[in-house]
Amino acid sequence: MTKKLIINREISWLSFNERVLQEAADVRVPLIERLRFLGIFSNNLDEFYRVRVATWRRIRDFGDPDRILKQSPEKILSKINSIDTLHQQRFLSIYEKILQELEREKIFLINEKQLTDDQGVFVREYFREHVRPSLFPIMMKSFKKTSTLRDRSIYLAIHMRKKDKSLKDNYALIKVPTSVLSRFLILPKKEDASFIILLDDIIRYNLADIFSVFDYDEFDAYTIKITRDAEMEIDNDVSKSLMERMSESLKQRKKGRPVRFVYDGEIPGSLLNLIMDKLKISKKDNVMKGGRYHNFKDFMGFPNVGGPHLEYPPAPPLPHRHLSGSKSLLATIGERDVMLNFPYQSFQYIIDLLREASIDPQVKTIKMTLYRVARTSRVVNALINAARNGKQVTVYMELQARFDEQANIYWSEKLQEEGVSLIHGTAGLKVHSKLILIKRKEDQEMVMYANIGTGNFNETTSKLYGDTHLLTANPEITSEVDQVFSLFEKSYLTPVVLKHLIVSPFKTRRFVTQMINNEMTNARAGKKAEVTMKLNSLVDETLVKKIYAASATGVKFRLIIRGICVLVPGVKGLSENVEAISIVDRYLEHSRIFVFHNDGDPQYYIGSADLMARNLDHRIEVGVPIWDEELKKELQTILDIQWHDNVKARLLGKNDLNHYVKNEKKSVRSQVETYQYFKNQFYQQ
């Protein structure tokens, strides 16, 4: 029976992305934000095809003897394609409605055929000064078989004609240079109306200028886009460092096999066939007919040329009641455990902590894990400053953070240049934990301070991702964080045995299983038994079946799962004691929190691991118990607020998937309520 009640993870992920699409359709969401949700939806889908669809295609085409397939790859790919087709239809419908609403706000997104003479002069001047220098057309006649088009970039397929037929038709490709120019150009206002034109249409408007060397007088342009397999084959040559092997693999990724080819539905069949032939694209490469515009991920940066009512109201990060005004963060953490919750509270405290450690003469050592950092990282700059001040700085930089590999190689080189000790680990075992360890000499003893968190040390994403971090000087915790860093430094040769921290791949799976077993024992004894989990993804089938078994014994589960959830709650005789919701709103819910009732003595944990095989068995993840009663209460309050969300929470079930939780008398939008909770907490202290 349980086999039928494990939802395929790809289908569940598509359901999550549908929730993002729901935000774009929600009239309660400010108009510009709705456009940006379309961008998020599109960006998510690109990554899904690059990674998950590409994986299933490899399994289908080449087989995988090490994998026991429970479902036909062909059927899964067919199901993905049918769902995606429905989503794309809905996407275009939502987009058209948003454009109509923008026009009511006197904001007009126009194309090259709608430009007035004055606007045309402005666009031509902008084109010649900014766009033309970045254009390098590829003539289809000269297109070599070894040539490739860039992944996730958009190209215009150009058809050139002569009205009197005195010249044979010609064809070219032009990459739209969105990597160096904004996709959107704001045109001069006319009275109280605002106008925006896409970079694609600026190029269309100037095709005669681009191809002036020829004598054509008619031009058409159609958008095409390729999504490539993002899997990297990492060389096993032991004579090369992991960084060298990763650099070489990144070059291979750019030439990865196409997994999706989208084209403008208006393109003539002859031109489409020519392009597909030149690019060696077949119908098996998931060829999809689309609209005039692709790469809606750029709409995440759509400019607001209207009033502030078109965006979310400002919600500046709040000061922390224990850290605000503190002369020394280390001294404050030495007195009490502190919990930071982003984006509600300021990430600047992490920067300040590193800055203080970098100049404190008593601090001798700083150790840190880095997975994804900001493009201009103040975190990295703080570590470099610490090294310059003579501190012994060690950084574990995860080179295998998907799609951030190039950035992490760059930062690794910068850190090494400044004398920071770098550890890169081994291929196939990612370090996903979020750790800081600071060692300070106090009264002839070395005192340690640690951070254990759920999210990356990234000042950009900290404004968008909901994460939780514990700052502590408790020696029972900090000594074990030190052991985890020793594990990195010794290349994982000496397994660690820890009493308090929950570390993958050594302990997390066993720990979760044992804690659920404990609740099952209590349920059988007639005691209250309950588990609350807040996760990004619940995928591991073994633990899903354990939850089913626990539910059957009377253990109640409250699950808040933002993304993939392969478990089906509410099934009589199997999961009737399981309830599950997903919250998709302004911020990306990213923290992982576990609460076990434990016969009236609740145990609270936060950590970096989701319940997926990769997090449990193939990554270094770290979870930490929360012992401070004040912090336990804080976590419980946050979870309770989220559980009662009836504005942005969706039900996760078999038949009512993605239905909004029914509104009660009082509306509860958890992210707004959580912000207010921390605001009150600070100002009422």
C-alpha positions as CSV (number, residue, x, y, z in Angstrom):
1,M,0.0,0.0,0.0
2,T,2.8,2.4,0.9
3,K,4.3,2.1,-2.6
4,K,1.2,3.7,-4.0
5,L,1.4,6.5,-1.5
6,I,4.9,7.7,-2.3
7,I,4.5,10.6,-4.7
8,N,7.2,10.9,-7.4
9,R,9.6,13.6,-6.3
10,E,9.7,15.3,-9.7
11,I,5.9,15.5,-9.7
12,S,5.9,16.9,-6.2
13,W,8.5,19.5,-7.2
14,L,6.3,20.6,-10.1
15,S,3.6,21.0,-7.5
16,F,5.9,23.3,-5.5
17,N,6.6,25.4,-8.6
18,E,2.9,25.6,-9.2
19,R,2.6,27.3,-5.8
20,V,5.1,29.9,-7.1
21,L,2.8,30.3,-10.1
22,Q,-0.1,30.8,-7.7
23,E,1.7,33.7,-6.2
24,A,1.9,35.3,-9.6
25,A,-1.8,34.8,-10.1
26,D,-2.8,36.1,-6.6
27,V,-4.4,39.5,-6.9
28,R,-3.5,40.1,-3.2
29,V,0.2,40.2,-4.2
30,P,1.5,43.6,-5.5
31,L,1.5,43.8,-9.2
32,I,5.3,44.1,-9.8
33,E,5.9,41.3,-7.3
34,R,3.6,39.1,-9.4
35,L,5.7,39.7,-12.4
36,R,8.8,38.8,-10.4
37,F,7.1,35.5,-9.2
38,L,6.8,34.7,-12.9
39,G,10.5,35.2,-13.1
40,I,11.1,32.9,-10.1
41,F,8.9,30.3,-11.6
42,S,10.8,30.4,-14.9
43,N,14.2,30.3,-13.1
44,N,13.1,27.3,-11.0
45,L,12.0,25.5,-14.1
46,D,15.3,26.1,-15.9
47,E,17.2,24.5,-13.0
48,F,14.7,21.6,-12.8
49,Y,15.3,20.8,-16.5
50,R,19.1,21.2,-16.2
51,V,19.3,18.8,-13.2
52,R,16.3,16.5,-12.7
53,V,15.0,16.1,-16.2
54,A,18.6,15.7,-17.5
55,T,19.1,12.9,-14.9
56,W,16.0,11.0,-16.0
57,R,17.0,11.4,-19.6
58,R,20.4,9.9,-18.9
59,I,18.7,7.0,-17.1
60,R,16.3,6.5,-20.0
61,D,19.0,6.7,-22.8
62,F,21.9,5.0,-21.2
63,G,20.6,3.1,-18.3
64,D,22.0,3.0,-14.8
65,P,23.0,-0.4,-13.4
66,D,23.5,1.0,-9.9
67,R,19.9,2.3,-9.7
68,I,16.8,0.3,-9.0
69,L,14.2,2.0,-11.0
70,K,10.8,2.0,-9.4
71,Q,9.1,3.9,-12.3
72,S,9.6,4.0,-16.0
73,P,11.8,7.0,-17.0
74,E,9.7,7.3,-20.2
75,K,6.5,7.7,-18.2
76,I,8.1,10.2,-15.8
77,L,9.4,12.3,-18.6
78,S,6.0,12.2,-20.4
79,K,4.2,13.2,-17.2
80,I,6.7,16.0,-16.6
81,N,6.1,17.3,-20.1
82,S,2.3,17.2,-19.8
83,I,2.3,19.0,-16.5
84,D,4.8,21.6,-17.8
85,T,2.6,22.2,-20.9
86,L,-0.3,23.0,-18.6
87,H,1.8,25.2,-16.4
88,Q,3.1,27.1,-19.5
89,Q,-0.4,27.7,-20.7
90,R,-1.4,29.1,-17.3
91,F,1.8,31.1,-17.2
92,L,1.0,32.9,-20.4
93,S,-2.5,33.5,-19.3
94,I,-1.3,35.1,-16.0
95,Y,1.3,37.1,-17.9
96,E,-1.4,38.6,-20.2
97,K,-3.6,39.5,-17.3
98,I,-0.7,41.2,-15.5
99,L,0.1,43.2,-18.6
100,Q,-3.5,44.4,-18.7
101,E,-3.4,45.4,-15.0
102,L,-0.1,47.2,-15.7
103,E,-1.8,49.2,-18.4
104,R,-4.5,50.3,-15.9
105,E,-1.6,51.6,-13.9
106,K,-0.4,53.4,-17.0
107,I,2.6,51.2,-17.4
108,F,3.0,49.9,-20.9
109,L,5.4,47.1,-22.0
110,I,5.7,47.7,-25.7
111,N,7.4,46.1,-28.6
112,E,9.4,47.5,-31.6
113,K,6.3,47.9,-33.7
114,Q,4.6,50.1,-31.1
115,L,7.3,52.7,-30.8
116,T,6.5,56.3,-31.7
117,D,8.9,58.3,-33.8
118,D,10.4,60.0,-30.7
119,Q,10.7,56.7,-28.9
120,G,12.3,55.2,-32.0
121,V,15.0,57.9,-31.9
122,F,15.7,57.2,-28.2
123,V,15.9,53.4,-28.8
124,R,18.2,53.8,-31.8
125,E,20.6,56.0,-29.8
126,Y,20.6,53.5,-26.9
127,F,21.2,50.7,-29.3
128,R,24.2,52.3,-31.0
129,E,25.8,53.4,-27.8
130,H,25.1,50.3,-25.5
131,V,23.7,47.3,-27.4
132,R,25.5,47.1,-30.7
133,P,29.0,46.7,-29.2
134,S,27.8,43.6,-27.4
135,L,26.3,41.9,-30.5
136,F,28.2,39.2,-32.5
137,P,25.9,37.6,-35.1
138,I,26.5,34.0,-36.2
139,M,25.6,33.4,-39.9
140,M,23.9,30.1,-40.2
141,K,25.8,29.3,-43.4
142,S,29.1,29.5,-41.4
143,F,27.7,27.7,-38.3
144,K,30.2,24.9,-37.5
145,K,29.0,21.5,-36.2
146,T,31.4,22.1,-33.2
147,S,29.7,25.4,-32.3
148,T,27.4,25.5,-29.3
149,L,24.8,28.0,-28.1
150,R,25.1,29.1,-24.5
151,D,22.9,27.4,-21.9
152,R,19.9,29.4,-20.6
153,S,20.7,32.3,-23.0
154,I,18.2,33.6,-25.5
155,Y,19.0,33.9,-29.2
156,L,17.1,35.6,-32.0
157,A,16.9,33.5,-35.1
158,I,17.0,36.1,-37.9
159,H,15.4,35.6,-41.4
160,M,16.6,38.1,-44.0
161,R,14.8,38.6,-47.2
162,K,14.9,40.9,-50.3
163,K,11.4,42.1,-51.4
164,D,12.2,41.8,-55.1
165,K,13.7,38.3,-54.6
166,S,17.0,39.5,-56.1
167,L,18.9,38.0,-53.2
168,K,18.6,34.5,-51.7
169,D,17.2,34.4,-48.2
170,N,19.8,34.4,-45.4
171,Y,19.7,33.4,-41.8
172,A,21.6,34.3,-38.6
173,L,21.6,33.9,-34.9
174,I,22.1,36.7,-32.4
175,K,22.7,36.2,-28.7
176,V,20.6,38.7,-26.6
177,P,23.3,40.1,-24.3
178,T,21.4,40.0,-21.0
179,S,24.6,39.2,-19.1
180,V,25.9,42.7,-19.7
181,L,22.7,44.7,-20.2
182,S,19.4,44.9,-18.5
183,R,16.6,43.1,-20.2
184,F,14.4,46.2,-19.8
185,L,14.9,49.7,-21.1
186,I,12.7,52.4,-19.5
187,L,11.7,54.9,-22.2
188,P,11.0,58.6,-21.6
189,K,7.6,59.2,-19.9
190,K,4.8,60.6,-22.0
191,E,2.5,62.7,-19.8
192,D,1.7,60.4,-16.9
193,A,2.3,57.1,-18.8
194,S,5.5,54.9,-18.5
195,F,6.9,52.7,-21.2
196,I,9.3,49.8,-21.1
197,I,10.7,47.8,-24.0
198,L,12.6,44.5,-23.9
199,L,16.2,44.2,-25.1
200,D,15.0,41.6,-27.6
201,D,12.8,44.1,-29.2
202,I,15.5,46.8,-29.3
203,I,17.5,44.4,-31.3
204,R,14.5,43.6,-33.6
205,Y,14.1,47.3,-34.2
206,N,17.6,47.7,-35.4
207,L,18.1,44.6,-37.5
208,A,18.7,46.6,-40.7
209,D,21.5,48.5,-38.9
210,I,23.1,45.2,-37.6
211,F,23.1,43.6,-41.1
212,S,23.7,46.8,-43.1
213,V,26.6,45.1,-44.9
214,F,24.0,43.1,-46.8
215,D,21.3,44.5,-49.0
216,Y,18.3,43.0,-47.4
217,D,15.2,45.1,-46.8
218,E,12.9,42.7,-44.8
219,F,13.8,41.1,-41.4
220,D,12.0,38.8,-39.0
221,A,13.3,37.6,-35.7
222,Y,12.2,34.6,-33.6
223,T,13.4,33.8,-30.1
224,I,14.9,30.4,-29.3
225,K,16.5,29.0,-26.1
226,I,18.4,25.9,-25.1
227,T,18.6,24.4,-21.7
228,R,21.5,22.0,-21.2
229,D,22.3,19.1,-18.9
230,A,24.1,20.7,-15.9
231,E,25.7,17.5,-14.7
232,M,29.5,17.7,-14.5
233,E,31.8,14.8,-15.0
234,I,34.6,15.3,-12.5
235,D,37.9,13.9,-13.6
236,N,39.4,11.4,-11.2
237,D,43.0,12.3,-12.0
238,V,44.6,12.3,-8.5
239,S,47.5,14.5,-9.8
240,K,45.1,17.4,-10.1
241,S,43.5,19.3,-7.3
242,L,39.7,19.3,-6.9
243,M,39.7,23.0,-7.9
244,E,41.5,22.1,-11.2
245,R,39.1,19.3,-11.9
246,M,36.1,21.5,-11.1
247,S,37.4,24.2,-13.4
248,E,37.7,21.8,-16.3
249,S,34.2,20.3,-15.6
250,L,32.6,23.8,-15.7
251,K,33.9,24.2,-19.3
252,Q,32.2,20.8,-20.2
253,R,28.9,22.0,-18.7
254,K,28.7,24.8,-21.2
255,K,28.6,22.1,-23.9
256,G,26.2,19.8,-22.1
257,R,23.5,17.9,-24.0
258,P,20.3,19.8,-24.7
259,V,17.4,18.8,-22.5
260,R,15.0,21.4,-23.6
261,F,14.6,23.5,-26.7
262,V,12.0,26.3,-26.7
263,Y,11.1,28.3,-29.8
264,D,8.7,31.0,-30.8
265,G,5.6,29.4,-32.2
266,E,5.5,31.9,-35.1
267,I,8.9,30.7,-36.5
268,P,8.6,29.3,-40.0
269,G,9.0,25.5,-40.2
270,S,11.9,25.7,-42.6
271,L,13.9,28.0,-40.3
272,L,13.1,25.8,-37.3
273,N,14.3,22.7,-39.1
274,L,17.5,24.4,-40.2
275,I,18.3,25.5,-36.6
276,M,17.5,22.1,-35.2
277,D,19.7,20.4,-37.8
278,K,22.6,22.8,-37.2
279,L,22.3,22.3,-33.4
280,K,21.7,18.6,-33.7
281,I,18.5,18.8,-31.8
282,S,15.9,16.1,-32.2
283,K,12.3,15.6,-31.0
284,K,13.7,13.6,-28.1
285,D,15.4,16.7,-26.8
286,N,12.0,18.0,-25.4
287,V,11.2,20.5,-28.1
288,M,8.6,23.0,-27.0
289,K,6.6,25.6,-28.8
290,G,6.5,28.8,-26.8
291,G,5.6,32.5,-27.2
292,R,7.5,35.5,-28.5
293,Y,9.6,35.9,-25.3
294,H,11.7,33.4,-23.3
295,N,14.0,33.5,-20.3
296,F,11.3,35.1,-18.0
297,K,13.9,34.6,-15.2
298,D,15.0,38.1,-16.1
299,F,11.6,39.4,-14.9
300,M,12.8,38.8,-11.3
301,G,14.5,42.2,-12.0
302,F,11.5,43.9,-13.5
303,P,11.7,47.7,-12.7
304,N,9.0,49.4,-10.8
305,V,8.2,52.6,-12.7
306,G,4.9,53.1,-10.8
307,G,4.2,53.8,-7.2
308,P,5.3,52.0,-4.0
309,H,1.9,50.2,-3.9
310,L,3.1,48.0,-6.7
311,E,5.8,46.3,-4.5
312,Y,5.8,44.8,-1.1
313,P,6.0,47.4,1.6
314,P,9.5,47.9,3.1
315,A,10.4,45.5,6.0
316,P,13.9,46.5,7.1
317,P,15.7,43.9,9.2
318,L,15.0,44.3,12.9
319,P,17.6,44.8,15.7
320,H,18.1,41.9,18.0
321,R,17.0,42.5,21.6
322,H,20.2,41.0,23.1
323,L,22.7,42.1,20.4
324,S,21.5,45.6,19.6
325,G,23.9,48.2,21.2
326,S,26.2,45.5,22.5
327,K,29.8,46.7,22.7
328,S,31.1,43.1,22.2
329,L,29.1,40.4,20.5
330,L,31.5,37.8,21.8
331,A,30.9,39.0,25.3
332,T,27.1,38.8,24.8
333,I,27.3,35.3,23.3
334,G,29.5,34.3,26.2
335,E,26.7,35.2,28.6
336,R,23.8,33.5,26.8
337,D,22.8,31.6,23.7
338,V,21.5,33.9,21.0
339,M,19.3,32.9,18.0
340,L,19.2,35.0,14.8
341,N,16.2,34.7,12.4
342,F,16.7,36.0,8.9
343,P,15.4,38.0,7.1
344,Y,13.5,39.4,10.1
345,Q,16.7,40.2,12.0
346,S,19.8,41.7,10.5
347,F,22.5,39.5,8.9
348,Q,24.8,42.4,9.8
349,Y,25.4,40.7,13.1
350,I,27.3,37.9,11.4
351,I,29.5,40.5,9.6
352,D,30.0,42.3,12.9
353,L,30.9,39.1,14.7
354,L,33.6,38.3,12.1
355,R,34.8,41.9,12.1
356,E,35.1,41.9,15.9
357,A,36.9,38.6,15.9
358,S,39.3,39.9,13.2
359,I,40.5,42.8,15.3
360,D,40.3,41.4,18.8
361,P,43.9,40.7,19.9
362,Q,42.7,37.8,22.1
363,V,41.1,35.9,19.2
364,K,43.6,33.5,17.7
365,T,41.6,31.3,15.3
366,I,38.6,31.6,13.0
367,K,37.1,28.7,11.2
368,M,34.2,28.8,8.8
369,T,32.3,26.8,6.2
370,L,31.2,28.5,3.0
371,Y,28.7,27.1,0.5
372,R,27.2,30.0,-1.4
373,V,28.4,33.5,-0.8
374,A,27.3,36.9,-2.2
375,R,28.8,38.3,-5.4
376,T,30.5,41.0,-3.4
377,S,30.9,39.2,-0.1
378,R,31.5,41.1,3.0
379,V,31.8,37.8,4.8
380,V,34.9,36.9,2.7
381,N,36.3,40.4,3.1
382,A,36.0,40.0,6.9
383,L,37.9,36.7,6.8
384,I,40.6,38.3,4.6
385,N,40.9,41.2,7.1
386,A,41.2,38.6,9.9
387,A,44.1,36.9,8.1
388,R,45.8,40.3,7.5
389,N,45.5,40.9,11.3
390,G,47.4,37.8,12.0
391,K,44.6,35.4,12.9
392,Q,44.8,31.8,11.9
393,V,41.8,31.6,9.4
394,T,40.6,28.3,8.0
395,V,37.8,28.1,5.5
396,Y,36.1,25.1,4.1
397,M,34.9,26.3,0.7
398,E,32.5,23.9,-1.0
399,L,33.4,23.9,-4.7
400,Q,30.5,21.6,-5.6
401,A,27.7,24.0,-4.7
402,R,25.7,23.6,-7.9
403,F,25.7,26.7,-10.2
404,D,28.0,28.5,-7.7
405,E,31.1,26.5,-8.6
406,Q,32.7,29.3,-10.6
407,A,32.1,31.9,-7.9
408,N,33.5,29.6,-5.2
409,I,36.6,28.9,-7.3
410,Y,37.1,32.7,-7.6
411,W,36.7,33.3,-3.9
412,S,39.0,30.4,-3.1
413,E,41.7,32.0,-5.1
414,K,41.2,35.4,-3.4
415,L,41.3,33.8,0.1
416,Q,44.4,31.8,-0.7
417,E,46.1,35.0,-2.0
418,E,45.6,36.6,1.4
419,G,47.0,33.7,3.4
420,V,43.7,32.0,4.4
421,S,44.0,28.2,4.8
422,L,41.6,26.6,2.3
423,I,40.1,23.1,2.5
424,H,38.2,21.8,-0.5
425,G,37.3,18.2,0.4
426,T,36.6,15.4,-2.0
427,A,34.3,14.9,-5.0
428,G,31.0,13.3,-4.1
429,L,30.8,14.5,-0.5
430,K,29.5,18.0,-0.2
431,V,29.9,20.0,3.0
432,H,26.5,21.7,3.4
433,S,26.8,22.6,7.1
434,K,26.7,26.3,8.2
435,L,29.4,26.7,10.8
436,I,31.6,29.3,12.4
437,L,34.1,28.6,15.1
438,I,36.1,31.4,16.9
439,K,38.8,30.6,19.5
440,R,39.7,33.3,22.0
441,K,42.2,33.2,24.7
442,E,40.7,34.2,28.1
443,D,42.4,33.9,31.4
444,Q,45.0,31.5,30.0
445,E,42.2,29.2,28.6
446,M,41.0,28.9,25.0
447,V,37.3,29.7,24.9
448,M,35.3,28.9,21.8
449,Y,32.3,30.6,20.2
450,A,30.2,28.9,17.5
451,N,27.5,29.5,15.0
452,I,25.4,26.6,13.8
453,G,22.7,27.5,11.2
454,T,20.3,26.5,8.6
455,G,21.3,28.9,5.8
456,N,24.2,30.2,3.9
457,F,26.5,33.0,5.0
458,N,25.2,35.2,2.2
459,E,24.2,38.8,2.9
460,T,22.1,38.9,-0.4
461,T,20.0,35.8,0.2
462,S,19.7,36.6,3.9
463,K,17.2,39.3,2.8
464,L,15.1,36.8,1.0
465,Y,15.5,33.4,2.8
466,G,14.0,32.5,6.1
467,D,16.8,31.0,8.2
468,T,17.7,30.3,11.8
469,H,21.2,30.5,13.4
470,L,22.3,29.6,16.9
471,L,25.2,31.6,18.4
472,T,26.6,29.9,21.5
473,A,29.7,29.6,23.7
474,N,28.4,26.5,25.4
475,P,31.5,24.3,25.6
476,E,29.5,21.1,25.1
477,I,28.5,22.4,21.7
478,T,31.6,24.4,20.7
479,S,33.9,21.5,21.4
480,E,31.9,19.3,19.0
481,V,31.9,22.0,16.3
482,D,35.7,22.0,16.7
483,Q,35.7,18.2,16.1
484,V,33.7,18.7,12.9
485,F,36.3,21.1,11.6
486,S,39.0,18.5,12.6
487,L,37.1,16.1,10.4
488,F,37.6,18.4,7.4
489,E,41.2,19.0,8.2
490,K,42.0,15.3,8.5
491,S,40.2,14.5,5.2
492,Y,37.5,12.5,6.9
493,L,39.9,9.8,7.8
494,T,38.9,9.8,11.5
495,P,35.1,9.4,12.1
496,V,33.7,11.6,14.8
497,V,31.6,10.4,17.7
498,L,29.5,13.3,19.0
499,K,27.1,13.4,21.9
500,H,25.1,16.5,21.0
501,L,25.5,17.6,17.4
502,I,23.6,15.7,14.8
503,V,26.0,15.2,11.9
504,S,25.4,13.6,8.5
505,P,26.3,11.2,7.1
506,F,27.1,9.6,10.4
507,K,24.1,10.2,12.6
508,T,21.2,12.2,11.2
509,R,19.2,9.3,9.7
510,R,19.6,7.2,12.8
511,F,18.8,10.2,15.1
512,V,15.5,11.0,13.4
513,T,14.5,7.4,13.3
514,Q,15.3,6.9,17.1
515,M,13.4,10.1,18.0
516,I,10.3,8.9,16.1
517,N,10.7,5.5,17.7
518,N,10.6,7.1,21.1
519,E,7.4,8.9,20.2
520,M,5.9,5.6,19.0
521,T,6.8,4.0,22.4
522,N,5.0,6.8,24.2
523,A,2.0,6.5,21.9
524,R,1.7,2.8,22.6
525,A,1.8,3.6,26.3
526,G,-1.1,5.9,25.9
527,K,0.9,9.1,26.3
528,K,0.8,12.1,24.1
529,A,3.2,11.7,21.2
530,E,3.8,14.4,18.6
531,V,6.5,15.5,16.1
532,T,6.7,18.9,14.3
533,M,9.1,19.2,11.4
534,K,9.7,22.3,9.2
535,L,11.7,21.4,6.1
536,N,12.5,22.4,2.6
537,S,12.0,18.8,1.3
538,L,10.7,15.5,2.6
539,V,11.8,12.9,0.1
540,D,13.6,9.9,1.8
541,E,11.2,6.9,1.4
542,T,12.6,5.0,4.4
543,L,11.8,7.9,6.7
544,V,8.4,8.5,5.0
545,K,7.5,4.9,5.8
546,K,8.7,5.4,9.3
547,I,6.3,8.4,9.6
548,Y,3.5,6.3,8.2
549,A,4.2,3.5,10.8
550,A,4.4,6.1,13.6
551,S,1.1,7.7,12.5
552,A,-0.5,4.2,12.6
553,T,0.5,3.9,16.3
554,G,-1.0,7.3,17.2
555,V,1.9,9.7,16.8
556,K,0.7,13.1,15.5
557,F,2.8,14.9,12.9
558,R,2.7,18.5,11.9
559,L,4.7,19.0,8.8
560,I,5.6,22.4,7.2
561,I,7.3,21.5,3.9
562,R,8.1,24.3,1.5
563,G,9.2,22.2,-1.5
564,I,9.1,18.5,-2.3
565,C,6.9,16.2,-0.1
566,V,6.5,12.7,-1.3
567,L,4.4,11.7,1.7
568,V,0.6,11.8,1.4
569,P,-1.0,12.9,4.7
570,G,-4.5,12.2,6.0
571,V,-4.9,8.7,4.6
572,K,-7.1,6.6,6.8
573,G,-5.2,3.7,8.4
574,L,-1.9,4.9,7.2
575,S,-1.3,8.7,7.7
576,E,-4.5,9.9,9.3
577,N,-2.4,11.5,12.1
578,V,-0.2,13.4,9.7
579,E,-1.0,17.0,8.6
580,A,1.1,18.9,6.1
581,I,1.2,22.4,4.7
582,S,3.4,24.4,2.5
583,I,4.0,28.2,2.8
584,V,5.1,30.2,-0.3
585,D,5.2,33.9,0.2
586,R,7.5,37.0,0.0
587,Y,10.4,35.1,1.6
588,L,11.7,31.7,0.8
589,E,11.1,29.4,3.8
590,H,14.5,27.7,4.3
591,S,15.0,26.8,7.9
592,R,14.9,23.3,9.2
593,I,13.4,22.8,12.6
594,F,12.6,19.6,14.5
595,V,10.5,19.3,17.7
596,F,9.8,16.0,19.4
597,H,7.3,16.0,22.3
598,N,9.3,13.5,24.3
599,D,6.6,12.8,27.0
600,G,6.2,16.4,28.0
601,D,9.9,17.4,27.8
602,P,10.1,18.8,24.2
603,Q,13.4,18.5,22.4
604,Y,14.2,21.2,19.8
605,Y,16.7,21.1,17.0
606,I,17.7,23.2,14.1
607,G,20.1,22.2,11.3
608,S,21.2,22.3,7.7
609,A,19.7,18.9,6.5
610,D,16.5,18.1,4.8
611,L,15.1,14.6,4.9
612,M,16.6,13.6,1.5
613,A,19.0,10.8,0.8
614,R,21.7,13.3,-0.3
615,N,21.4,15.3,3.0
616,L,21.3,12.2,5.2
617,D,23.9,10.0,3.4
618,H,26.1,12.0,1.1
619,R,26.7,15.4,2.7
620,I,28.3,16.8,5.8
621,E,25.3,18.4,7.6
622,V,25.1,19.6,11.1
623,G,22.1,20.0,13.4
624,V,22.2,21.3,17.0
625,P,19.9,21.0,20.0
626,I,18.4,24.2,21.4
627,W,18.6,24.1,25.2
628,D,17.8,27.6,26.3
629,E,14.2,27.8,27.4
630,E,13.7,31.3,26.0
631,L,14.9,30.2,22.6
632,K,12.7,27.1,22.7
633,K,9.7,29.3,23.3
634,E,10.8,31.5,20.4
635,L,11.0,28.6,18.1
636,Q,7.7,27.3,19.2
637,T,6.0,30.6,18.7
638,I,7.4,30.8,15.1
639,L,6.1,27.3,14.4
640,D,2.7,28.0,15.8
641,I,2.4,31.2,13.8
642,Q,3.2,29.3,10.6
643,W,0.9,26.4,11.4
644,H,-2.0,28.8,11.7
645,D,-1.3,30.6,8.4
646,N,-4.5,30.8,6.4
647,V,-3.4,33.3,3.8
648,K,-0.3,31.8,2.2
649,A,-0.4,28.2,3.5
650,R,-1.4,25.4,1.1
651,L,-2.6,21.9,2.0
652,L,-0.4,19.0,0.9
653,G,-2.5,16.0,0.2
654,K,-3.3,13.5,-2.4
655,N,-6.6,15.1,-3.7
656,D,-6.4,18.7,-2.4
657,L,-2.8,19.5,-3.3
658,N,-2.0,23.2,-3.3
659,H,-5.5,24.3,-2.1
660,Y,-5.2,27.2,0.2
661,V,-5.9,26.6,3.9
662,K,-9.4,27.8,4.5
663,N,-9.7,31.2,5.9
664,E,-10.9,31.5,9.5
665,K,-12.4,34.6,11.2
666,K,-9.0,36.1,11.6
667,S,-6.5,36.1,8.7
668,V,-3.0,35.0,9.6
669,R,-0.2,35.6,7.2
670,S,2.7,34.0,9.0
671,Q,5.6,36.0,7.5
672,V,3.9,39.3,8.4
673,E,3.0,37.9,11.9
674,T,6.5,36.7,12.4
675,Y,8.0,40.1,11.5
676,Q,5.6,41.7,14.0
677,Y,6.5,39.2,16.6
678,F,10.2,40.1,16.4
679,K,9.4,43.8,16.3
680,N,7.3,43.5,19.4
681,Q,10.0,41.4,21.1
682,F,12.6,44.1,20.6
683,Y,10.5,47.2,21.4
684,Q,8.8,45.6,24.4
685,Q,11.9,44.3,26.1
